Amino acid sequence: MSATPENKPQAPAANGAKNGSRKKGLTVIAAAVIVAGLVYGGYSWIVGSRYETTDNAYVQANVVQITPLVGGTVRAVYADDTDFVKAGQKLISLDPVDARVALEQAQAQLAQTVREVRTLYANNSGLEAQVKVREADLQRTVTELGRLQADVTRRQPLVATGAVGKEELEHAQSQLTAARAQAAAAQSALQAAKDQLASNQVLTDGVKVEEHPNVLRASARLREAYLALQRSELIAPVDGWVARRSVQLGQRVAAGAPLMAVVGLQQVWVDANFKESQLAKLRIGQSATLEADVYGKKTEYHGTVQGLGAGTGAAFALLPAQNATGNWIKVVQRVPVRIALDPKEVQEHPLRVGLSMDVQVDIRDQGGPMLAAATGASAPRLQTTIFDAQEKAADEQVGRIIASNLGKAAKASPARVQ
C-alpha cells in the first residue's frame, strides 16, 4: 500500500515527541542528582561538621567476680542467674568444719598465751624478792668474813708468845677460808638472781599484757582463723544482678576460682569505638545522644564524654598485631570513648551489658581536653563496706578472750598489727 500525502508527516512528528520525552526524563534525573548532591552537601556542612557518629558502641557495667578467699566444698548456693541481690546478701556457703576447728585452736592458743605472759609479769615480783634475799645473804656473809679476818689477825701475834695455840690459829684460818668461799658463792648467787630478773624484765618492760608481742601474735592468728571461718560464707559486695553462675553443690573450689558474677546495671556506661579519623575534634565533656537497638529510635539517651582511651583496641588485644612483619595490611584503628549516661534515663529504660548503641557526639564545644588531667589523691570511685563488720567482730572476739584471761570484767582493747 503506497503512502498517501496525509500519512507522510506523521513519522517526523512521532520522532520529535519521543525525543522530547527523553530529554524531559534526562532533565528530571539530572535535577534529582543535583538536588541529592545539594542535600548531601548541606547535610555534610550543617550536620557532618557538628557531629561524629558511630554504631560501633556497646553498653558496659561493673561486673564483680565472686571468688572465694579460702578453698572448700560448696554446701549451699543461695542465688542463681538473673536474681537481684543486695550488698551483704549471702550467695554461697562452703563447708566450715575445718575453719571452725582452726578457730577453736586459735582461741585456746590465745588464752594460753595471755596466761603465760601474765606469768612473766608475776615472776618479776618473785625475782625482785629473790635478789633482795641474795643481797642480804651476801651482806651477812661479808660481815662474818670481816669478823673472822679480824679474829685471825688478832690471834697471829699471840702464837709466838704462847698465849694462843697453833691449833687454835689454824682452826680460825680454816673458818676464814670457808667464809671467803661462802662470800664468793653468795656473790655469784646474787649476780645470777640479778641476771634472771633482768632477762625477765626484758620480756615485759614497756608494754602491758595485752600489748605483749606474744599476745599480739596469738591475736593475729585468731583474727586469721576467725576471718577464714567468716569467709566460708560468700556474700555480695554490691547490689546487682547475678550472672554466669558456674558453681555447683558439692564442688570443691579453690581460692580465687570465679563462681559467679554480680552485674551493677544501676551504673552503666557506653564504650563507643570511634575511628582514628574521628578523634581530632572529640573532647571530654561534649554531649552525646544515643539510641539502643533494644528500644529503637523511639527511646533516646543523653550522655557526656568522660574520657578517651589511652590506646586502640588492637594495641591492648590479647594477641596484638605484629605490623613489623612483611605481611602488612593497613586497617583503620578504633579508640574506645567512654560516655556516661543519665542515671534517670537508664532507670526508666534499663540496659544490659553488651547491648549495641548508636552514638552521636556534638563536637561544637572544643573547650574540653582530649586527655584527662591528673586528679591527685581522692576518694575511691568504687567502695564496699560489707567486710568491715567481719573485721570488727574478729577484734571483739580477741578482746573478749584477752579480758577473760586477764581476769578483767571490761573488754580489753588489744593493739592492732598494722
Rosetta blueprint (number, residue, H / E / L):
1 M L
2 S L
3 A L
4 T L
5 P L
6 E L
7 N L
8 K L
9 P L
10 Q H
11 A H
12 P H
13 A H
14 A H
15 N H
16 G H
17 A H
18 K H
19 N H
20 G H
21 S H
22 R H
23 K H
24 K H
25 G H
26 L H
27 T H
28 V H
29 I H
30 A H
31 A H
32 A H
33 V H
34 I H
35 V H
36 A H
37 G H
38 L H
39 V H
40 Y H
41 G H
42 G H
43 Y H
44 S H
45 W H
46 I H
47 V H
48 G H
49 S L
50 R L
51 Y E
52 E E
53 T E
54 T E
55 D E
56 N E
57 A E
58 Y E
59 V E
60 Q E
61 A E
62 N E
63 V E
64 V E
65 Q E
66 I E
67 T L
68 P L
69 L L
70 V L
71 G L
72 G E
73 T E
74 V E
75 R E
76 A E
77 V E
78 Y L
79 A L
80 D L
81 D L
82 T L
83 D L
84 F E
85 V E
86 K L
87 A L
88 G L
89 Q L
90 K E
91 L E
92 I E
93 S E
94 L E
95 D L
96 P L
97 V H
98 D H
99 A H
100 R H
101 V H
102 A H
103 L H
104 E H
105 Q H
106 A H
107 Q H
108 A H
109 Q H
110 L H
111 A H
112 Q H
113 T H
114 V H
115 R H
116 E H
117 V H
118 R H
119 T H
120 L H
121 Y H
122 A H
123 N H
124 N H
125 S H
126 G H
127 L H
128 E H
129 A H
130 Q H
131 V H
132 K H
133 V H
134 R H
135 E H
136 A H
137 D H
138 L H
139 Q H
140 R H
141 T H
142 V H
143 T H
144 E H
145 L H
146 G H
147 R H
148 L H
149 Q H
150 A H
151 D H
152 V H
153 T H
154 R H
155 R H
156 Q H
157 P H
158 L H
159 V H
160 A H
161 T H
162 G L
163 A L
164 V L
165 G L
166 K H
167 E H
168 E H
169 L H
170 E H
171 H H
172 A H
173 Q H
174 S H
175 Q H
176 L H
177 T H
178 A H
179 A H
180 R H
181 A H
182 Q H
183 A H
184 A H
185 A H
186 A H
187 Q H
188 S H
189 A H
190 L H
191 Q H
192 A H
193 A H
194 K H
195 D H
196 Q H
197 L H
198 A H
199 S H
200 N H
201 Q H
202 V H
203 L L
204 T L
205 D L
206 G L
207 V L
208 K L
209 V H
210 E H
211 E H
212 H L
213 P H
214 N H
215 V H
216 L H
217 R H
218 A H
219 S H
220 A H
221 R H
222 L H
223 R H
224 E H
225 A H
226 Y H
227 L H
228 A H
229 L H
230 Q H
231 R L
232 S L
233 E E
234 L E
235 I E
236 A L
237 P L
238 V L
239 D L
240 G E
241 W E
242 V E
243 A E
244 R L
245 R L
246 S L
247 V L
248 Q L
249 L L
250 G L
251 Q L
252 R E
253 V E
254 A L
255 A L
256 G L
257 A L
258 P L
259 L L
260 M E
261 A E
262 V E
263 V E
264 G E
265 L E
266 Q E
267 Q E
268 V E
269 W E
270 V E
271 D E
272 A E
273 N E
274 F E
275 K E
276 E H
277 S H
278 Q H
279 L L
280 A L
281 K L
282 L L
283 R L
284 I L
285 G L
286 Q L
287 S E
288 A E
289 T E
290 L E
291 E E
292 A E
293 D L
294 V L
295 Y L
296 G H
297 K H
298 K H
299 T L
300 E L
301 Y E
302 H E
303 G E
304 T E
305 V E
306 Q E
307 G E
308 L E
309 G L
310 A L
311 G L
312 T L
313 G L
314 A L
315 A L
316 F L
317 A L
318 L L
319 L L
320 P L
321 A L
322 Q L
323 N L
324 A L
325 T L
326 G L
327 N L
328 W L
329 I L
330 K L
331 V L
332 V L
333 Q L
334 R E
335 V E
336 P E
337 V E
338 R E
339 I E
340 A E
341 L E
342 D L
343 P H
344 K H
345 E H
346 V H
347 Q H
348 E H
349 H L
350 P L
351 L L
352 R L
353 V L
354 G L
355 L L
356 S E
357 M E
358 D E
359 V E
360 Q E
361 V E
362 D E
363 I L
364 R L
365 D L
366 Q L
367 G L
368 G L
369 P L
370 M L
371 L L
372 A L
373 A L
374 A L
375 T L
376 G L
377 A L
378 S L
379 A L
380 P L
381 R L
382 L L
383 Q L
384 T L
385 T L
386 I L
387 F L
388 D H
389 A H
390 Q H
391 E H
392 K H
393 A H
394 A H
395 D H
396 E H
397 Q H
398 V H
399 G H
400 R H
401 I H
402 I H
403 A H
404 S H
405 N H
406 L H
407 G L
408 K L
409 A L
410 A L
411 K L
412 A L
413 S L
414 P L
415 A L
416 R L
417 V L
418 Q L
